Amino acid sequence: MPKIKTNSGAKKRFALTGTGKIKRKHAYKSHILTKKTKKQKRNLTHMTTLKTVDVNNVKALLGMK
């Protein structure tokens, strides 16, 4: 049986924490930043964890399932 390939787009967008959770970046931080407030841009900077609903799909893309 062949090995499962990791999805190239997913491996660039997601990272694992030490406890096995999946980290992701916030959307809406790449362009059209002039109309967004400083507070909004600052809050979009931080990484966050993936919602539990999406974990199974992302793990499949990363070849962890």
C-alpha positions as CSV (number, residue, x, y, z in Angstrom):
1,M,0.0,0.0,0.0
2,P,1.5,3.4,-0.9
3,K,2.1,6.1,1.6
4,I,-0.3,9.1,1.8
5,K,1.1,12.3,0.4
6,T,0.9,15.4,2.6
7,N,-1.2,18.2,1.0
8,S,1.4,21.0,0.0
9,G,-1.0,23.8,0.7
10,A,-2.0,22.5,4.1
11,K,1.6,22.0,5.3
12,K,2.3,25.7,4.6
13,R,-0.8,26.9,6.5
14,F,-1.0,24.8,9.6
15,A,1.5,23.9,12.4
16,L,1.3,21.5,15.3
17,T,1.7,22.6,18.9
18,G,3.5,20.5,21.5
19,T,0.3,19.1,22.8
20,G,-0.9,18.0,19.3
21,K,-3.3,20.8,18.6
22,I,-3.2,22.5,15.2
23,K,-2.3,26.2,14.9
24,R,-3.5,28.5,12.1
25,K,-3.2,32.1,11.1
26,H,-6.1,34.6,11.0
27,A,-7.5,35.6,7.6
28,Y,-7.9,39.2,6.4
29,K,-4.3,40.3,7.2
30,S,-2.8,40.3,3.7
31,H,-4.1,43.4,1.9
32,I,-6.5,46.3,2.1
33,L,-5.1,47.1,5.5
34,T,-5.6,50.9,5.3
35,K,-9.3,50.7,6.2
36,K,-8.8,48.4,9.1
37,T,-8.1,49.8,12.5
38,K,-4.9,49.3,14.4
39,K,-6.7,47.1,17.0
40,Q,-8.1,44.9,14.3
41,K,-4.8,44.4,12.6
42,R,-3.0,43.7,15.9
43,N,-5.6,41.1,16.9
44,L,-5.3,39.4,13.5
45,T,-1.5,39.0,13.9
46,H,-1.7,36.3,16.6
47,M,-2.0,32.6,15.8
48,T,-5.0,30.6,17.1
49,T,-6.0,27.0,17.4
50,L,-8.2,25.2,14.9
51,K,-11.8,24.6,15.8
52,T,-12.7,21.0,16.7
53,V,-15.0,20.8,13.7
54,D,-12.2,21.2,11.3
55,V,-9.5,19.1,13.0
56,N,-10.3,15.8,11.3
57,N,-10.3,17.4,7.8
58,V,-6.9,19.1,8.4
59,K,-5.4,16.0,9.9
60,A,-6.3,14.1,6.8
61,L,-4.7,16.7,4.6
62,L,-1.5,16.5,6.7
63,G,-1.5,12.7,6.5
64,M,-1.9,12.3,10.3
65,K,-5.1,10.2,10.0
